[in-house]
Amino acid sequence: MTEHRNFNGMDLHQPFIYGVDSKLPATPSRGDAYFAYDTQRLYVCSSQGVWSFASFSSKSGESFKVDANGIISMPKQSSVKVYLTSSFAVSSAISTIIEWDTVDWDTQNEYSLVTHSFVPKKDGKYLSICNAHLALTAGDYVYLDLYVNGTIKQYSRHDFDSGNIQGNKNISVQDLKAGDILYMKYINNQNSDTIYGHANGRYSSWSIHKLM
């Protein structure tokens, strides 16, 4: 009869060692794991002789990692940033979808440059941050509106104060379902306005990040 301790990792499981962090073995074998109960760190060896902190992934490829300082990395968490490289003209008193022309990043491919909308793949709480750099004239007031499935969920008004260049921000947290359609619209009370673009996106942009 083969004793339990004689099975290898493919037959049963790899040896799991635990102890204090200072007793971490210096030369692990590939497949070893060590739990330091005093620091609550889990070490794994995926390359012969080298420890690394454990990371976890599902069959779908989603993953997260906790480093030695307790910082969690979620490289595939939903996050997107789009911006204008060219200035965008808006007609007087017409609610207009902002046509962001450049994607800075999009970890889950949830933004469309065709429809200028964000469609989440997972339910959750999402942070939306939009900034518009505007050219206004005296007497203007403008709205920067976040729409979800055709309904305004958050609006932000800015009234002309002084100078030609103004700024308007729209920031909110939304409870979204997979398949919801989000976009930003702009409307003013008079005149034709301009939302400024810039080559590196520093004037006008929209970013969305899944929080939980």
C-alpha positions as CSV (number, residue, x, y, z in Angstrom):
1,M,0.0,0.0,0.0
2,T,1.3,3.4,-0.9
3,E,1.4,5.8,2.0
4,H,-0.3,9.2,1.8
5,R,3.1,10.9,2.1
6,N,4.4,9.1,-1.0
7,F,1.8,10.5,-3.4
8,N,3.2,13.3,-5.6
9,G,1.3,16.5,-6.6
10,M,-0.2,15.0,-9.7
11,D,-1.6,12.0,-7.8
12,L,-3.0,13.9,-4.8
13,H,-1.7,17.3,-3.8
14,Q,1.5,19.2,-3.4
15,P,2.9,19.4,0.2
16,F,1.6,22.4,2.0
17,I,3.9,23.9,4.6
18,Y,3.1,26.5,7.2
19,G,4.9,28.4,10.0
20,V,6.2,31.9,10.7
21,D,7.4,34.1,7.9
22,S,11.0,34.1,9.1
23,K,11.1,30.3,8.6
24,L,10.1,30.5,4.9
25,P,12.3,27.8,3.3
26,A,15.1,29.3,1.2
27,T,14.9,26.9,-1.8
28,P,11.4,25.7,-2.6
29,S,10.5,23.1,-5.2
30,R,8.1,24.0,-8.0
31,G,4.5,23.4,-6.7
32,D,5.4,24.1,-3.1
33,A,3.2,26.4,-1.0
34,Y,3.9,28.0,2.4
35,F,1.5,29.9,4.6
36,A,3.1,32.3,7.1
37,Y,0.4,32.5,9.8
38,D,2.1,35.5,11.6
39,T,2.0,37.8,8.5
40,Q,-1.0,36.0,6.8
41,R,1.0,35.6,3.6
42,L,0.6,32.7,1.2
43,Y,3.7,31.9,-0.8
44,V,3.8,29.7,-3.9
45,C,6.6,28.3,-6.0
46,S,5.8,28.3,-9.7
47,S,9.4,28.5,-10.9
48,Q,12.0,26.2,-9.3
49,G,13.7,27.7,-6.3
50,V,11.7,31.0,-6.3
51,W,8.8,32.0,-4.0
52,S,6.1,34.4,-5.1
53,F,3.0,35.7,-3.5
54,A,-0.1,33.8,-4.4
55,S,-2.5,35.0,-7.1
56,F,-5.9,33.6,-7.9
57,S,-7.8,33.1,-11.1
58,S,-10.9,31.5,-12.3
59,K,-11.5,29.4,-15.4
60,S,-12.7,32.6,-17.1
61,G,-9.3,34.2,-16.6
62,E,-10.4,36.7,-14.0
63,S,-7.7,37.2,-11.3
64,F,-6.5,39.2,-8.4
65,K,-3.3,39.4,-6.4
66,V,-2.4,40.5,-2.9
67,D,1.1,41.8,-2.4
68,A,3.3,41.9,0.7
69,N,1.8,45.3,1.7
70,G,-1.8,44.1,1.4
71,I,-2.4,45.9,-1.8
72,I,-4.9,44.1,-4.1
73,S,-4.3,44.1,-7.9
74,M,-7.2,43.3,-10.2
75,P,-5.7,43.8,-13.7
76,K,-8.9,42.6,-15.4
77,Q,-11.3,44.6,-13.3
78,S,-13.6,46.6,-15.6
79,S,-12.1,50.0,-16.3
80,V,-12.2,52.3,-19.3
81,K,-11.1,55.8,-20.2
82,V,-12.0,57.6,-23.4
83,Y,-11.3,61.2,-24.5
84,L,-11.4,63.8,-27.3
85,T,-8.4,64.5,-29.4
86,S,-10.4,66.8,-31.7
87,S,-12.8,69.5,-30.5
88,F,-16.4,68.6,-30.6
89,A,-19.1,71.1,-31.8
90,V,-22.5,71.1,-30.1
91,S,-25.5,73.0,-31.6
92,S,-27.6,75.3,-29.6
93,A,-30.2,73.7,-27.3
94,I,-29.8,70.2,-28.7
95,S,-29.1,67.3,-26.4
96,T,-26.1,65.6,-28.1
97,I,-24.2,62.4,-27.3
98,I,-20.5,63.3,-26.9
99,E,-18.6,61.4,-29.5
100,W,-15.4,60.4,-27.7
101,D,-12.8,59.6,-30.4
102,T,-10.0,57.8,-28.6
103,V,-9.8,54.9,-26.1
104,D,-7.0,55.3,-23.6
105,W,-7.6,51.9,-22.1
106,D,-10.5,49.4,-21.9
107,T,-9.7,46.3,-19.9
108,Q,-12.9,44.4,-20.8
109,N,-13.7,45.8,-24.2
110,E,-16.9,47.4,-23.0
111,Y,-16.7,50.8,-24.8
112,S,-17.8,51.3,-28.5
113,L,-16.3,54.1,-30.6
114,V,-19.2,53.5,-33.0
115,T,-22.1,54.1,-30.6
116,H,-20.0,56.1,-28.1
117,S,-21.4,54.1,-25.2
118,F,-20.2,51.9,-22.4
119,V,-21.9,48.5,-21.8
120,P,-20.8,46.6,-18.7
121,K,-20.3,42.9,-18.9
122,K,-21.0,42.3,-15.1
123,D,-23.4,43.6,-12.6
124,G,-21.9,45.9,-10.0
125,K,-21.3,49.4,-8.6
126,Y,-19.4,51.6,-11.1
127,L,-17.7,55.0,-10.7
128,S,-18.3,57.4,-13.6
129,I,-16.1,60.5,-14.0
130,C,-16.6,62.9,-16.9
131,N,-14.8,66.2,-17.5
132,A,-15.6,68.6,-20.3
133,H,-13.4,71.6,-21.2
134,L,-15.8,74.1,-22.8
135,A,-15.8,77.3,-24.9
136,L,-18.8,79.4,-23.7
137,T,-20.1,82.9,-24.0
138,A,-21.8,85.2,-21.5
139,G,-25.3,84.1,-20.6
140,D,-24.6,80.4,-21.4
141,Y,-25.4,77.5,-19.0
142,V,-24.8,73.9,-19.9
143,Y,-25.6,70.5,-18.7
144,L,-23.4,67.4,-18.8
145,D,-25.6,64.4,-18.4
146,L,-25.0,60.7,-17.7
147,Y,-27.6,58.5,-19.4
148,V,-28.3,54.8,-18.5
149,N,-30.6,53.0,-20.9
150,G,-32.0,56.3,-22.2
151,T,-32.7,57.9,-18.8
152,I,-30.7,60.6,-17.1
153,K,-29.1,59.2,-14.0
154,Q,-26.8,62.2,-13.1
155,Y,-26.7,65.7,-14.4
156,S,-24.3,68.5,-13.8
157,R,-25.0,72.2,-14.6
158,H,-22.4,74.9,-15.2
159,D,-23.2,78.6,-15.6
160,F,-20.9,80.9,-17.5
161,D,-18.9,83.0,-15.0
162,S,-16.0,84.8,-16.7
163,G,-13.5,84.1,-19.5
164,N,-14.1,82.0,-22.6
165,I,-12.8,78.7,-21.3
166,Q,-15.0,76.9,-18.7
167,G,-15.1,73.4,-17.2
168,N,-17.9,71.1,-16.2
169,K,-17.7,67.8,-14.4
170,N,-20.1,64.9,-13.8
171,I,-19.2,62.4,-11.2
172,S,-21.4,59.6,-9.8
173,V,-21.6,56.0,-8.6
174,Q,-24.1,53.8,-10.5
175,D,-25.6,50.4,-9.7
176,L,-25.5,48.7,-13.1
177,K,-26.6,45.5,-14.6
178,A,-24.7,43.6,-17.4
179,G,-25.9,45.0,-20.7
180,D,-26.9,48.4,-19.5
181,I,-26.0,51.2,-22.0
182,L,-24.3,54.3,-20.7
183,Y,-23.4,57.5,-22.6
184,M,-22.7,61.1,-21.9
185,K,-24.8,63.9,-23.4
186,Y,-24.3,67.7,-23.5
187,I,-26.9,70.4,-23.9
188,N,-26.8,74.2,-23.6
189,N,-29.4,77.0,-23.4
190,Q,-28.1,79.1,-26.3
191,N,-25.4,79.5,-28.9
192,S,-23.3,76.8,-30.4
193,D,-20.6,75.6,-28.0
194,T,-17.3,73.6,-28.3
195,I,-16.0,70.8,-26.2
196,Y,-12.3,71.0,-26.5
197,G,-10.1,68.0,-27.4
198,H,-6.4,67.5,-27.0
199,A,-3.9,65.0,-28.4
200,N,-3.2,63.4,-25.0
201,G,-6.7,63.7,-23.6
202,R,-6.0,66.3,-20.9
203,Y,-9.0,68.5,-21.7
204,S,-12.1,66.4,-22.0
205,S,-12.5,62.7,-21.0
206,W,-14.8,60.1,-19.5
207,S,-13.7,57.1,-17.4
208,I,-15.7,54.3,-15.8
209,H,-14.4,51.9,-13.1
210,K,-16.0,48.9,-11.5
211,L,-15.8,49.3,-7.7
212,M,-17.5,46.1,-6.6
